[in-house]
Amino acid sequence: MSYEKTEQLLDLAIWMQSSREGVSLKDIMKRFNVSKRTADRMRDLILARFPQAVEVASDTREKRWCIPQGTLRDMIQFNAEELSCLHIAQEALEKSHLHDKASALAGIVDKIRASIKQDTFRRIEPDAEELMRAEGIACRPGPKIKIDEQILNPIREAILSCHQIRVTYLNKNTGKTSYNTLNPLGFLYGERNHYLVAQHGNGFGGLMPHNFILMNIKAVTVLPDTFVYPKDFSLRTYAAQSFGAFQETPVDVEWLFDKEVADEASHYIFHPSQTMTKNPDGTLTVRFRAGGRMEMDWHLYTWGGHVTVIKPVS
């Protein structure tokens, strides 16, 4: 058997162990780009070499198989934080339009999930999903901000357990320190600042989410009081309302890039909702809807005189 085929079988075994819903013949055909006959052979080889493999019950008539967790590697263990970090890194690569790198990282995640013991996986998976939901990537290349782990870790703990926190917060504009009881919902990592997204625990602002600059949080205490995480809140949707991380009322945005930079600009994803139009004169029009006009100004400055803001007029 060739090295490539052996590697494919190993990849299939890892995949079958990492997939709780099981792997079907169609899945094998699609992932490895093989015929049904080859997919049959690959499945049969896996079933022969891993007698622990079982057929998984499915709502459809399509047969699916999986290998019990921990069969391949019982020694390696990972925690929820490590799993969530990998998924966050994968999302960051996607946002940077590095789809090949994101796909490679997805394969690494599959291998790690396959190596975790089943009882351990059941224990840490909910925590990993909570951390992935609670940490949003809204960053671009540039100077990086150092975040104090003694601030981040208790906040993560509170997010996972839905406990309120008490924060000591310094307002850099006024120089005044305030003490706030908050319901922590998640993090937004931006270009110039990183934020904690939270509700005021006393109901201030009608429980609307607010952004708190992480650098300005000087102390955190996890309180015994709990809160109910809002079912209708999505950090991804919340972040998409803005060009960067700063939140303000979304507006219709239209930028016109001149023909000298139109091709370069066409490779950028300025916002998830954007549309691009290549004009007959060689210019490029980009439209989307978002807030964060100051962050837009910061970004547009890098294009010099090669871009004209059509909307908003202000």
C-alpha positions in Angstrom: 0.0 0.0 0.0 1.4 3.4 -1.0 2.3 6.0 1.6 -0.4 8.3 0.4 -3.1 5.6 0.8 -1.8 4.7 4.2 -2.0 8.4 5.2 -5.6 8.6 3.9 -6.6 5.6 5.9 -5.1 7.1 9.0 -6.9 10.4 8.3 -10.1 8.5 7.9 -9.6 6.6 11.2 -9.0 9.9 13.0 -12.0 11.5 11.4 -14.2 8.6 12.3 -13.1 8.8 15.9 -13.6 12.6 16.1 -17.1 12.5 14.5 -19.9 11.8 17.0 -22.5 11.6 14.2 -20.4 9.1 12.2 -19.0 9.1 8.7 -20.9 7.9 5.7 -19.6 6.6 2.3 -20.7 9.9 0.7 -18.6 11.8 3.3 -15.6 9.7 2.4 -16.1 10.2 -1.3 -16.4 13.9 -0.9 -13.5 14.4 1.6 -11.0 12.2 -0.2 -12.3 12.8 -3.8 -12.6 9.1 -4.5 -15.2 6.9 -6.2 -17.8 4.9 -4.3 -15.9 1.7 -4.9 -12.7 3.2 -3.4 -14.8 4.6 -0.5 -16.1 1.1 0.2 -12.6 -0.3 0.3 -11.4 2.4 2.6 -14.3 1.8 5.0 -13.8 -2.0 4.9 -10.1 -1.6 5.7 -10.9 0.6 8.7 -13.6 -1.8 10.0 -11.2 -4.7 9.6 -8.4 -3.0 11.5 -10.5 -1.4 14.1 -13.1 -3.9 15.4 -14.2 -1.3 17.9 -15.8 0.6 15.1 -19.6 0.7 15.3 -22.5 1.8 13.1 -24.1 5.0 14.3 -27.9 5.3 14.5 -29.1 8.0 12.1 -32.3 9.8 11.3 -31.7 8.9 7.6 -31.4 5.6 5.8 -27.7 6.4 5.1 -25.3 4.2 7.1 -22.6 5.9 9.2 -19.7 4.6 11.2 -17.5 5.9 14.0 -14.6 4.7 16.1 -15.0 5.1 19.9 -13.2 8.1 21.3 -9.8 7.3 22.7 -9.1 4.2 20.6 -6.2 5.7 18.7 -4.6 7.7 21.5 -5.5 7.5 25.1 -2.4 9.3 26.4 -2.9 12.8 25.0 -5.4 15.1 26.8 -6.5 18.6 26.1 -8.7 21.2 27.9 -11.5 23.4 26.9 -9.3 26.5 26.7 -6.9 24.8 24.2 -9.8 23.6 22.0 -11.4 27.0 22.0 -8.1 28.7 21.1 -7.7 26.5 18.1 -11.2 27.3 16.9 -10.7 31.0 17.5 -7.4 30.8 15.5 -9.3 29.1 12.7 -11.9 31.9 12.6 -9.1 34.5 12.6 -7.5 32.8 9.5 -10.9 32.7 7.8 -11.4 36.4 8.5 -7.9 37.1 7.0 -9.0 35.2 3.8 -6.4 32.5 4.5 -8.7 29.6 3.7 -6.0 27.1 3.0 -4.4 27.7 6.4 -7.9 27.6 8.1 -8.5 24.2 6.4 -5.2 22.9 7.6 -5.9 24.0 11.1 -9.4 22.3 10.9 -7.6 19.0 10.2 -5.4 19.5 13.3 -8.5 20.1 15.4 -10.0 16.9 14.1 -6.9 15.0 15.2 -6.9 16.5 18.6 -10.6 15.8 19.1 -10.0 12.2 18.1 -7.3 11.7 20.7 -9.4 12.8 23.7 -11.0 10.2 25.9 -14.8 10.0 25.5 -15.6 10.8 29.1 -13.1 13.7 29.1 -14.5 15.0 25.8 -18.1 15.0 27.2 -16.8 17.0 30.2 -14.9 19.7 28.3 -16.8 20.1 25.1 -19.6 22.3 26.6 -16.9 24.5 28.1 -15.1 24.8 24.8 -18.3 25.7 23.0 -19.0 28.4 25.6 -15.5 29.9 25.2 -15.8 29.8 21.4 -19.1 31.6 21.6 -17.7 34.2 24.1 -14.6 35.2 22.3 -14.9 37.2 19.0 -12.2 38.0 16.7 -12.3 41.5 15.2 -8.7 42.2 14.5 -6.3 43.2 11.7 -2.5 43.2 11.4 -0.8 45.8 13.5 0.6 46.4 17.0 -0.7 43.9 19.5 -2.1 44.7 22.9 -1.0 42.8 26.0 -3.8 41.5 28.2 -3.3 40.7 31.8 -4.2 37.0 32.4 -5.2 37.8 36.0 -8.0 39.9 34.4 -8.9 37.6 31.6 -9.0 34.3 33.5 -11.6 35.1 36.1 -13.8 36.7 33.4 -13.6 33.5 31.4 -14.5 31.6 34.5 -17.6 33.8 35.1 -18.7 33.5 31.4 -18.6 29.7 31.6 -20.5 29.6 34.9 -22.8 32.6 34.2 -21.7 34.4 37.3 -21.7 38.1 37.7 -18.4 40.0 38.2 -17.4 43.1 40.1 -14.9 45.2 38.2 -12.8 48.2 39.1 -12.8 50.3 35.9 -10.7 53.4 35.1 -12.2 55.9 32.7 -9.1 57.3 30.9 -11.0 60.4 29.7 -12.1 61.5 33.1 -9.4 59.8 35.2 -12.2 58.6 37.5 -12.5 55.0 38.8 -15.9 53.3 39.0 -17.0 49.9 40.5 -19.4 48.0 38.3 -21.4 44.8 38.7 -21.6 43.2 35.3 -23.0 40.2 33.4 -20.1 39.2 31.2 -21.1 38.0 27.7 -17.8 37.7 25.8 -14.7 39.3 24.4 -14.0 41.4 21.2 -10.4 41.6 20.2 -9.9 44.7 18.1 -7.1 46.5 16.3 -6.5 49.2 18.9 -8.4 48.0 21.9 -9.8 44.7 23.2 -13.2 44.8 24.9 -15.3 42.9 27.4 -18.9 42.8 26.2 -21.2 42.9 29.2 -24.5 44.0 30.6 -24.8 46.1 33.7 -26.0 43.8 36.5 -28.3 46.5 37.9 -30.3 46.7 34.7 -28.7 50.0 33.7 -29.2 50.7 30.0 -32.1 48.2 29.8 -29.6 45.3 29.8 -28.2 46.4 26.5 -24.6 45.1 25.9 -21.8 47.6 26.5 -18.1 47.5 25.6 -15.5 47.8 28.4 -11.9 48.3 27.4 -10.0 45.4 28.9 -6.9 47.5 29.6 -9.0 49.8 31.8 -10.2 47.0 34.0 -7.9 47.1 37.0 -9.4 44.3 39.1 -12.0 41.6 38.8 -13.9 39.6 41.4 -16.3 36.7 40.5 -19.5 37.1 42.5 -21.7 34.2 43.9 -24.7 35.8 42.1 -25.6 34.2 38.7 -27.3 35.6 35.6 -29.2 34.2 32.7 -27.2 34.4 29.4 -29.6 36.1 26.9 -30.8 33.5 24.4 -31.1 36.1 21.6 -27.6 37.4 21.9 -24.9 36.4 19.4 -21.4 37.8 19.7 -20.9 37.2 16.0 -24.0 39.2 15.1 -23.1 41.9 17.6 -19.6 42.3 16.2 -20.9 42.4 12.6 -22.7 45.7 13.4 -19.4 47.5 13.5 -16.5 48.0 11.1 -14.1 47.1 13.9 -14.9 46.6 17.6 -16.3 49.9 18.6 -20.1 49.8 18.6 -22.4 52.6 17.3 -25.5 52.8 15.2 -24.9 51.2 11.8 -25.0 53.4 8.7 -24.9 52.8 5.0 -21.3 53.0 3.8 -20.0 53.5 0.3 -16.4 53.9 -0.7 -15.0 54.6 -4.2 -11.4 53.3 -4.8 -9.6 54.8 -7.8 -8.3 52.6 -10.6 -4.8 52.6 -9.4 -5.7 50.6 -6.3 -9.0 49.0 -7.4 -7.4 45.6 -8.0 -5.6 45.7 -4.6 -8.8 46.8 -2.8 -10.8 44.0 -4.5 -8.8 41.4 -2.4 -9.9 42.9 0.9 -12.9 41.9 3.0 -13.7 45.2 4.6 -16.9 43.9 6.2 -18.8 40.6 6.1 -21.9 42.3 4.5 -19.9 44.1 1.8 -20.7 44.1 -1.9 -18.2 45.2 -4.6 -18.8 46.7 -8.0 -16.1 47.1 -10.7 -17.0 50.2 -12.6 -16.5 50.8 -16.3 -13.8 53.4 -15.7 -11.7 50.9 -13.7 -12.7 52.2 -10.2 -14.1 50.0 -7.5 -17.2 50.7 -5.4 -17.5 49.0 -2.0 -20.8 49.1 0.0 -21.8 47.7 3.4 -23.7 48.7 6.5 -21.9 49.1 9.8 -21.0 51.5 12.7 -17.5 52.4 13.9 -16.8 55.4 11.7 -13.7 56.4 13.6 -12.2 53.0 13.0 -13.2 53.3 9.3 -11.3 56.7 9.2 -8.2 55.0 10.7 -8.3 52.3 8.1 -9.1 54.7 5.1 -6.1 56.8 6.1 -3.8 54.0 5.0 -5.2 54.3 1.4 -4.1 58.0 1.1 -5.9 59.9 -1.6 -6.9 56.8 -3.5 -10.3 56.4 -1.9 -13.3 58.7 -1.8 -16.1 58.3 0.9 -19.5 58.6 -0.9 -21.5 57.6 2.2 -21.9 58.6 4.9 -21.6 62.3 4.0 -20.4 63.2 7.5 
